[in-house]
Amino acid sequence: MSGRISAQNHTTTHDNTLPIKRSMIAEFALQYGEPKLALQNYTDLAIHTDSTIAKQRALDIALDENDLNAALSIVMHWVKQDPSDVPALFYLTHISLKAHKYELTASTLDKILSIDSDADLAEILTGISPDNASDRNALLETLRKSRARHNPSIIVLIANLEAQNNEFTQAIKDVERALHKRPHVTSFILLKANLLELNGNQVATEAWYQYSSLYHRHNYEVRLAEVKYLTKIGKPQIALKKLQSIIQMWPQADEALFIAGLTSIDLKRYDLAEHYLIQLGHSNRYQNEANYYLAINAERKQHYETAIVYYRRVDGSLYTVSRRALMSIFDKTDRLSDALRFLTQERVNYPQHASFLYQLQANI
């Protein structure tokens, strides 16, 4: 296949059918595991045509192959063709940042902000952070000198870099500057909370969550984050009260229902736990976990038959622990014959777990 593709590649000429031919060759090359040939063809298209799709496809392949030199070459040609193309400038910033070319990053950010002073730069920065102190400091110094340093997204990037250098006090100050410009951005709100926590200030962290939840009472993510923090620091009663308020406003919120169920179990409010967890019976994300904790909840109430029903519904990563719990119930209620019958049927229903089930039987 490689020979045929290469032969066809060399015989193509720059005619009206070139873009279609080149893109077909490139996609066939990808399909047959030849990304370099695909990149070669899409790069040629990116340089010799005005096709934005070809440029983006070439960049995607180059980034997938971690060929930053090729990606930089493509995107710099794109920017040269159209210096005011904001998507091209976004790509250039992202790639130059990934390639640790921080002066180019800063100058490109300045160009973006000269076109749109309020541009949201968050997407550029997603998933990119220097992994050593030298690179972090180089990027910090460059960004602090850049015109882009006043952009909220860049301020937050600077704060993240400072936090990685354990400069939490300065990072908090910077996030507060970003929040002054954009007070409703959820990621900024939660970043400040995280930095306060990392700085070891529980009182300030709790106060910030409380303020943010009141000020942004219609922000589900902020309010749920507060609940998680309260649970983490050992304040389940307050957390449950706030969860009840959240569920009243968002009655279909699966994660809030799940956390409310677990918190209720911890507080030994078993009927309330059942009320929340039973609502997750059709949840794609939480159905299995809900059945497991409904079983635990029933077992703590000594409703063993109900616990058995729920344990039997559990599958996936909780399969083994749920079956051990079932055996424990059969043991404490002196139901050896039921246990053996159950294990026999389980080996039929779950042959992939046969070895584990035989081990359970051996331990009876």
N, C-alpha and C positions, 0 to 999 in steps of 0.2 A: 504493500500500500504506500509506503514511504517513497519508493522510487517513482510510482505513478504520480503522486502529489507533486514531487519535486520537478518531474519532467513537465507537468502541466504549468507549474509555477514559472519555469524559465521560458515557456513559449508564449505566455500572455503578453500583450502589448497594451499601451495606454490608449485604449479605445473606449467607446461608450459603454461597453459591457464590463470594463475592468472592475468597477466596484463590486458588482454581483459575483464575478468570477473569483476575485480575491477573497471576498467574505465567505464564499462557499468553500474555497480551498482551506481557509483558516479554520472554519468550523469542522470540516472533515479532519483536519490535522489534530484539533483538540480531541475529537471523538476517538482518534486512533493513537492518542498518547504522545503527540508531537507538539507540545506547547511552544517551543522555540520557532517552529515553522509558522504556527498560527500567529505568534507575535510579530514575526517578520512581515507577514502579509498585512496584518492590521496596521502595523506601523507605516508601511508604504501607503496604505489608504489614508491614514491620518495625516500624512505629510502632503500627499498629492491631491487630496480632495477637501471639500469644505464640510464633510460629513461629521457632525457632532457625535453621532452614534458610533462611527468608526473610531473616533478619538477616545471616547469613553470605553469602548470595548478593548482597545489596545491597552489603555491604562489598567483596566481591570485584570487583564491577563498578566501584564507586567508585575502588578502588585501581588497577584496570586503566586507568581513565580519568584517573588521577592527580588525582582530585577529592578532595583531602584534607579540605576543609571539609565536603563531604557525608559522607565517611567518619567524621569526628569527630562530626558531628551524629547519625548512626545509632548509633554505638557508645556515645556518651554516653547516649542514650535507653535503649539496651539495659542499660547499667550502672545507670541510674536505676530501671528495671523490676526488676532483680535484682542488688543490690549485691554479692552473694556469688558470682556466676557467674564462675568463674575463667577460662573461655575468653573471656568478654566483657572481663574485665580484661586478659587477654593482648592481645586486639585493641586495646584502648584504649592500652596501653603502646606497642605497635608503631606505631600510627598517630600518637600524640602525639610519639613520637621522630622519626618520619619528617617530621612537620610542624614540627619544631624547637621544640615546646612542652615544654621540659625540666622545668619545675616540675610540670606535669601528669604527665609521665613518672615523675618521682621519687615523687610522691604515690600514683600507681597501683601502682608497684612495692611501696611500703610496704603497700598494701592486700593485694596478692597474698601477701606474706610474712607478713602477720598471719593469713592463712588457712592457708598452708602455708609454714612457715619454711624448708623444704628444697626449695622449688620450683625446677625446672630452667628457668632463664630464657633459655637459649641460643637457642631458636627465635625469641624476640622480637627478638633482636639481629641475626639473620641478614641479611646484605646491607645493613645500615644503618650508615652512618658519616658524620658531618658532613664535608663536603669543603672546608671552610675553617677556618683557625686560630681565628677568632672563635667560630664555632659549637662547635668542639671544646672550647675552653676553657670556654665556657658550660656545656656538657654535663658536662665534668669537674667543675666546681665544684658543680653540682647533685648529681651522683652521690656526690661525696665527703661531702656533707652529709646524704644520704638514709639512712634506716634500712637500705635495701637494700645499702648499701656493703659489708656483710659477707657478702653472698651470693656464692658462687664465680663464678657467671656474670657478675655485675656487676663483681667484682674483675677478671675477665679483660677485660671491656669497657673498664674504666678503663685497664688495662695496654695494650690496643690503641691507645687514644686517646693515651696517653703516648708510645708508640712512634712514632705519626704525628707527634708533636711533637719527635721525636728524643731523648726522655727515656728512653733504653734502660736505664740503671741502675735507675731507679725502676720501670720497667715489669717488669724481671726480678724485683725484690723483690715486686711485687704478684702476679705469676704464681706465685711460690713460696708466697705465702699461700694462693692458690687451690688449689695442689697439696697443701698441708698438709691442707686440708679434703677434697679429692677427688683422691687420688694416682693413681687409675687412669683418669682421663679422658684419652683419647688426644689430643684437641685441646689440652688444657692442656700435656701433655708436649711436643708438637711446637711449640707456641707458645714455650715457654721455649727450645727449641733454636734456633728461628728468631731470637729476640731476642738470644741469645748470639752467633749468627753476624752479625747486623746490627751488633752492638756491636764486631765485629772481633776477637773472642776465639776463635780457632780451637782452642786447647788446651782451653778450657772447653767449647766446643761438642762437640768430639770426646769429651771425658770424660763429658758429660751423655748423649750418645747411647749410649756404652758402658754406663754405669750403667743407663739406661732399658731397653736391650735385654736386659740380664741380669735386671733386676728384673721386667720385663714380657715374659719370654721367650715367652709365648703370644700376644703382641700382634703380629700380622702387620704392621700399619701402622707401628708404631714401629720394628720391626726392618728393614723395607724402607727407611724414611726414613734410618736409619743408613747403610745400604749406599749409597744415593744420595749422601749427604753425603761418604762416604769416596771414592767415585768422583769427585765434584766437586773434592775437594782433592788428587787425584792419588795415591790409595792403592788401586789396583785389585787388588793381590794380597790385601790384607786384606779388601777388599770381596767378592772371589770366594769366599774361605774362608767368610765369613759367609753369602753367598748359598747356598752348598752346604748349610749348616746349615738355612737357611730352607726350601729345597726339600725337604730330608729330612722336615721337619715338615709342609710344605704342598706335596705333589708336584704338585698341580693348579694351582698359583698361576701364571697366565700371565705376569703382569708380572715376577715374580721369574725365571722361566725366560728371558724375553726379555732382561732386563738381564744375566743370567748368560751368555747367548749372546754379547752384544755385548762384555762384559768379557773373555770368553775370547778373542774375536777380537783385541782390543787387546793381550792378553798373548801372542798368537801360539800359543794353545793351540787349534788349529783342530779337532782331533777332539772336544775337549770342547765347543766352540762348536756343532758339528754335533749333538752329543748333546742339547743343550738346545733348540736352535732347531727341530729336527725334530719335537719334541713339540708344537709350536704349529701343526702342519699343519691342524688343524680349529678353531683358535681364531678366534672371530668378530672379536676385536679385533686380534689380532697376526698372523694368517695371512699377509697381504700383506707386512708388514714382515719377517716371518720368512723368507719366500721370497727377498726381496731380500738379506738378510744371509747366508742360506745360499749364495746365488750368489756374493757377495763372498768368503765363506769358501772356497768351492770354487776360485774364481779365484786366491786367494792360495796355495792348495795346488797350483796349475797343473793342476787337474782341470777342463779347459775344457769338456768335454762335459757334465759335471754342472752347471757354472756356467750353461751355455746353457739347460739344462732349467729351472733355478730362475728365471733371468731371464725366461723366456717365461711363467712363471706370475704374474709381477708385474703388477698393474693399479693403477688409481686414481691417487693423487697421485705415485706412484713410477714411473708408466708411462714417461715420457719419459727419465728418468735410467737406467732399466733397459735401454731399447732402445739408448741411446747406448753403454752398457757392452757390450751384445751386439755392436754394430758394431765396437767396439774389439777384441773377441775374434776376430771373423771377420778383422779386418785383421791382427792379429799372428800369426794362423795361416794367412795367405794363402788365404782361402776366399771370394774375391770372388763367385763364382757362387752359393755358399750364401747369402751376404748378400743378393744381389739376389732370389733365390728367396724368402727369408724376408720381405723387405720387401713383395714382391708379395702374398704370403699375408696379411701383417699388414693391408694396406689393405682386404682383403676382410673380415677379422675385426674390424677397428677402423676403420670408415669415418670416425668422428669425429676420428681422428688422421691422416687422409690427408695433410693439408698438412705436418705435422711429419715424416711418413714420407718424403714426396717430398724434403724438405730433407736428411734423412739420406742418401737415395740420391744426391743431388747432390754430397754431400761425399765420396763413396767414390772 
